Amino acid sequence: MNVLLWVVYPYLAIAILVGGLIWRYRYDKFGWTTRSSQLYESAVLRWGSPMFHFGILMVLIGHVGGLIVPKSWTEAVGITEHTYHLMAVFIGTVAGFCTLAGMVILIARRRLTGPVFAATTRNDKAMYAVLAAVIVVGLWSTLRANVLGEGYDYRETISPWFRSLFYLSPDPEIMAGVPVGFQIHIVSAFALFAFWPFTRLVHAFSAPVGYLTRPYVPYRSRDTRPGLRPSRPGWEGPPRAPRPQRKPDRTRR
C-alpha cells in the first residue's frame, strides 16, 4: 500500500498532468480559458476573485518554499527552525483562510446568481469539490498539528519524500509515520493535479507573453461634431458613389 500511494500514485498523477496539458494545448486551444462569468455578475466577483487568487498564490509560494527548499538552506542564511516554523504557520494559516473565504464567496455567487449557475458545468462542480477538499484538509491538518497540537515538522518527512520523486528514487517508508491528515491532504492534492488539465484551472499555465511583442491596437471614437462626415454603422459598408444621371434626349419626340 505504501508503494502504491507514495510511488505509483504520484508518478501517475504527474504523468496525467503533463500529458493532459499537452493534449489540451494541441487539441483544445479555444477551450484553454477560464470561461469568465464577469459579464453576468461583477459586484461579488470583485471581492471573491482577488481574495481567492491572493490566498492561493501565497499558499503556493509557501508550499514551494517548504517542500523544495531544504532546511539546511534556510538555516545557512540565518533563519532558525523556530522562526521558520512560526512564519510558515502564521502566514500559511492566514493565506489558507483567505483562500477558503474567497472560494466560499465564489461558490455562493455561482450558486445564487442565475446566469452564472446556468453556465456552470458538472466539470466545474467536481473541480470545486476537489479543490475545496484540498484546501480544507490542508488547513485543518496544519491547525490541528501546529496550533492545537505539539507541532509537526513536515520538512523532516514530507519534504525529503517530495524531492525524492524528482530524483527518481522515492522512499515510501518516509511517509509511513506522517499524520493521517497530511496524508489525505497529499493524496487529494495529487488528485487535483491529475484533474487540473481538464478544468478551467488550466489558465494557471497561461501568461500574456505575446502582449509584449504584439502591435498596438488603435482605438478611434466616432466624432459626432457638426460639420463632419456622419458615421455609419459597420454593417452598412462604405457609402456608394451616386449614379450619374442621364441627360434627356431632346432629338426624340
Backbone torsions as a table, in degrees:
resi	resn	phi	psi	omega
1	MET	NA	-39.1	178.6
2	ASN	-63.3	-41.6	178.3
3	VAL	-64.5	-39.0	-179.5
4	LEU	-66.5	-42.8	-175.8
5	LEU	-78.5	-38.5	-169.0
6	TRP	-110.8	5.3	174.9
7	VAL	-128.9	-60.1	-175.9
8	VAL	-68.4	-49.5	-175.6
9	TYR	-61.7	-46.6	178.5
10	PRO	-61.6	-43.2	179.5
11	TYR	-66.2	-36.0	177.5
12	LEU	-65.2	-42.8	178.7
13	ALA	-64.5	-41.0	178.9
14	ILE	-65.9	-39.2	179.0
15	ALA	-64.5	-40.5	178.1
16	ILE	-67.0	-38.2	178.1
17	LEU	-61.5	-51.2	-177.8
18	VAL	-67.4	-47.2	179.6
19	GLY	-64.5	-37.8	178.4
20	GLY	-66.2	-38.0	177.1
21	LEU	-65.4	-41.5	178.2
22	ILE	-64.6	-44.7	179.7
23	TRP	-63.5	-42.7	-178.5
24	ARG	-64.3	-38.9	-178.4
25	TYR	-70.6	-34.8	-176.6
26	ARG	-81.3	-35.8	-171.1
27	TYR	-116.4	-3.4	-178.5
28	ASP	-145.2	51.0	-179.2
29	LYS	-64.6	-37.5	-179.5
30	PHE	-71.9	-19.5	176.2
31	GLY	-90.2	-2.3	178.9
32	TRP	-77.6	78.2	-174.0
33	THR	-156.3	163.5	178.2
34	THR	-83.5	-7.6	-172.9
35	ARG	49.6	59.6	-174.8
36	SER	-58.9	139.5	177.8
37	SER	-111.6	20.2	-178.9
38	GLN	-63.1	-27.3	179.4
39	LEU	-63.8	-31.5	-177.7
40	TYR	-82.1	-36.6	-178.0
41	GLU	-158.6	133.4	-176.5
42	SER	-128.2	-16.7	-175.7
43	ALA	-68.0	-50.6	179.1
44	VAL	-72.1	-36.4	179.0
45	LEU	-60.3	-31.9	-179.0
46	ARG	-65.5	-22.3	177.6
47	TRP	-95.5	-46.4	-173.5
48	GLY	-72.1	-41.1	-174.6
49	SER	-65.8	-49.6	178.3
50	PRO	-62.4	-36.8	180.0
51	MET	-64.8	-43.9	-179.5
52	PHE	-66.6	-47.1	-176.2
53	HIS	-68.5	-37.0	176.4
54	PHE	-64.3	-45.0	-179.3
55	GLY	-64.5	-44.4	-177.4
56	ILE	-68.9	-30.3	176.6
57	LEU	-68.0	-42.6	177.8
58	MET	-65.9	-38.7	177.1
59	VAL	-62.9	-42.2	179.7
60	LEU	-63.1	-44.4	179.0
61	ILE	-62.0	-41.5	179.1
62	GLY	-64.4	-39.7	178.9
63	HIS	-68.4	-40.1	178.6
64	VAL	-63.1	-43.7	179.5
65	GLY	-66.8	-38.4	-177.3
66	GLY	-79.1	-32.4	-175.6
67	LEU	-91.9	-33.9	-174.1
68	ILE	-96.2	-39.7	-178.4
69	VAL	-80.7	119.5	179.7
70	PRO	-66.5	157.7	179.3
71	LYS	-63.1	-34.4	-178.2
72	SER	-64.5	-29.5	179.8
73	TRP	-70.2	-43.9	-179.9
74	THR	-68.5	-35.5	177.4
75	GLU	-70.7	-27.9	180.0
76	ALA	-69.4	-27.8	179.2
77	VAL	-94.0	8.1	174.0
78	GLY	97.8	7.7	178.5
79	ILE	-94.7	111.5	-179.6
80	THR	-72.7	163.6	-179.5
81	GLU	-64.4	-37.4	179.8
82	HIS	-65.5	-43.5	179.0
83	THR	-64.8	-43.9	179.2
84	TYR	-63.1	-40.4	-178.9
85	HIS	-63.5	-44.2	179.3
86	LEU	-64.4	-43.8	179.4
87	MET	-63.8	-43.3	-177.5
88	ALA	-65.7	-42.8	-178.7
89	VAL	-68.5	-44.5	-176.8
90	PHE	-68.3	-53.1	-178.2
91	ILE	-66.5	-40.0	179.4
92	GLY	-64.7	-38.2	179.1
93	THR	-67.8	-44.3	178.4
94	VAL	-62.7	-44.6	179.3
95	ALA	-65.1	-37.2	178.8
96	GLY	-64.8	-44.8	178.0
97	PHE	-67.1	-35.6	176.9
98	CYS	-63.8	-43.3	177.6
99	THR	-64.0	-43.4	-178.9
100	LEU	-65.1	-42.3	178.9
101	ALA	-64.5	-43.4	177.9
102	GLY	-62.8	-39.2	179.7
103	MET	-68.1	-38.3	176.8
104	VAL	-61.3	-42.7	178.3
105	ILE	-62.8	-43.2	-178.9
106	LEU	-67.0	-39.8	179.2
107	ILE	-68.2	-42.4	178.0
108	ALA	-63.0	-40.3	177.0
109	ARG	-62.8	-42.7	-179.0
110	ARG	-66.8	-32.0	-178.2
111	ARG	-84.1	-33.7	-172.9
112	LEU	-95.4	-14.6	178.1
113	THR	-96.5	115.7	-173.0
114	GLY	-53.6	-55.6	-179.8
115	PRO	-62.3	-35.2	179.6
116	VAL	-68.9	-40.8	179.0
117	PHE	-67.3	-35.2	178.5
118	ALA	-66.3	-28.3	179.0
119	ALA	-88.1	2.2	-179.5
120	THR	-85.8	129.3	-179.2
121	THR	-98.5	171.4	175.6
122	ARG	-65.0	-33.5	176.8
123	ASN	-61.4	-40.8	178.5
124	ASP	-63.9	-42.3	-179.9
125	LYS	-64.2	-42.5	177.9
126	ALA	-64.9	-38.6	179.3
127	MET	-63.7	-44.0	178.4
128	TYR	-62.4	-38.5	-179.4
129	ALA	-65.0	-46.7	-179.8
130	VAL	-66.1	-43.1	-179.8
131	LEU	-64.1	-40.7	178.3
132	ALA	-64.5	-39.1	178.7
133	ALA	-62.9	-42.5	179.7
134	VAL	-62.5	-45.8	-176.4
135	ILE	-69.0	-46.3	-176.3
136	VAL	-66.3	-45.5	-179.2
137	VAL	-65.5	-41.9	179.1
138	GLY	-64.7	-41.3	179.7
139	LEU	-67.7	-42.6	179.8
140	TRP	-65.8	-40.5	179.8
141	SER	-64.2	-40.2	179.4
142	THR	-65.4	-45.7	-179.8
143	LEU	-66.2	-42.0	-178.0
144	ARG	-65.8	-38.9	-176.0
145	ALA	-82.1	-38.0	-170.3
146	ASN	-106.0	-21.2	179.8
147	VAL	-106.0	-48.7	-180.0
148	LEU	-87.8	-21.3	-178.6
149	GLY	-107.5	-162.6	-176.7
150	GLU	-87.4	-5.4	-179.8
151	GLY	103.9	150.8	179.0
152	TYR	-143.3	127.0	-179.5
153	ASP	-95.4	95.5	-177.9
154	TYR	-72.9	-13.7	179.8
155	ARG	-76.1	-6.1	175.0
156	GLU	-91.7	-18.4	-175.1
157	THR	-127.2	-61.9	-173.8
158	ILE	-67.5	-43.1	-177.3
159	SER	-62.7	-48.3	176.5
160	PRO	-61.4	-37.9	177.8
161	TRP	-64.3	-42.4	-179.0
162	PHE	-63.8	-42.7	178.6
163	ARG	-67.7	-30.7	-179.7
164	SER	-68.3	-21.4	175.7
165	LEU	-62.5	-37.1	-179.4
166	PHE	-81.4	-18.7	174.3
167	TYR	-83.3	-4.6	-177.1
168	LEU	61.1	32.8	176.3
169	SER	-143.4	59.8	-177.2
170	PRO	-70.4	144.2	178.5
171	ASP	-113.4	101.0	-176.8
172	PRO	-68.8	-19.5	-178.8
173	GLU	-68.1	-23.1	179.0
174	ILE	-63.0	-35.9	-175.5
175	MET	-82.3	-4.1	-177.1
176	ALA	-65.6	-34.5	-178.3
177	GLY	-95.6	7.4	179.8
178	VAL	-73.8	138.9	177.4
179	PRO	-53.7	149.8	-174.4
180	VAL	-61.9	-37.3	-179.6
181	GLY	-59.8	-43.2	177.7
182	PHE	-68.7	-34.9	177.0
183	GLN	-63.8	-43.9	178.0
184	ILE	-63.8	-38.8	178.6
185	HIS	-61.7	-42.0	-179.4
186	ILE	-68.6	-43.8	179.9
187	VAL	-62.3	-44.3	178.9
188	SER	-68.0	-31.9	178.2
189	ALA	-66.9	-41.8	177.7
190	PHE	-69.3	-30.3	173.1
191	ALA	-64.5	-38.3	176.6
192	LEU	-65.6	-39.1	177.7
193	PHE	-61.4	-41.4	179.9
194	ALA	-69.1	-31.1	-178.9
195	PHE	-83.8	-18.4	-171.1
196	TRP	-54.6	-50.2	-173.5
197	PRO	-64.7	-17.0	-174.2
198	PHE	-103.7	16.0	-179.7
199	THR	-126.5	179.7	176.6
200	ARG	-71.0	-11.3	177.4
201	LEU	-66.6	-9.8	-179.4
202	VAL	-61.7	-19.3	-179.1
203	HIS	-66.6	-13.4	177.4
204	ALA	-66.0	-20.2	178.9
205	PHE	-95.0	15.2	178.7
206	SER	-108.3	150.3	176.4
207	ALA	-147.9	136.1	-178.4
208	PRO	-76.3	58.6	-178.6
209	VAL	-67.1	-34.4	-178.9
210	GLY	-64.8	-18.5	178.6
211	TYR	-63.9	-23.5	-176.7
212	LEU	-74.7	-24.3	-174.9
213	THR	-118.3	-4.0	-177.7
214	ARG	-75.1	154.3	178.1
215	PRO	-69.5	162.0	179.6
216	TYR	-67.2	147.3	176.8
217	VAL	-105.0	108.9	-178.9
218	PRO	-78.7	138.9	175.5
219	TYR	-118.3	128.1	-179.7
220	ARG	-124.3	131.4	178.7
221	SER	-91.0	155.3	178.2
222	ARG	-85.0	117.7	-177.8
223	ASP	-86.2	121.7	-177.7
224	THR	-105.2	21.2	179.0
225	ARG	-69.0	146.0	-178.4
226	PRO	-66.4	149.1	178.8
227	GLY	94.4	-12.7	178.4
228	LEU	-97.7	165.0	-178.8
229	ARG	-65.9	128.9	-178.1
230	PRO	-65.7	146.0	179.2
231	SER	-78.9	154.4	-179.7
232	ARG	-124.7	144.5	175.5
233	PRO	-60.3	150.6	-176.1
234	GLY	-64.5	-29.4	-176.5
235	TRP	-77.1	-10.7	179.7
236	GLU	-84.3	-14.7	178.9
237	GLY	77.0	179.9	-179.4
238	PRO	-70.5	151.7	179.7
239	PRO	-66.3	141.6	179.9
240	ARG	-87.5	146.0	177.5
241	ALA	-71.5	141.0	-179.9
242	PRO	-66.1	143.9	178.9
243	ARG	-75.1	139.1	178.6
244	PRO	-69.8	136.0	179.9
245	GLN	-82.2	138.2	179.7
246	ARG	-80.2	135.3	178.1
247	LYS	-75.9	141.3	-179.5
248	PRO	-65.7	139.2	179.7
249	ASP	-84.5	108.6	-177.5
250	ARG	-84.5	-5.9	179.9
251	THR	-77.3	-20.1	179.4
252	ARG	-92.3	147.9	175.2
253	ARG	-107.8	NA	NA
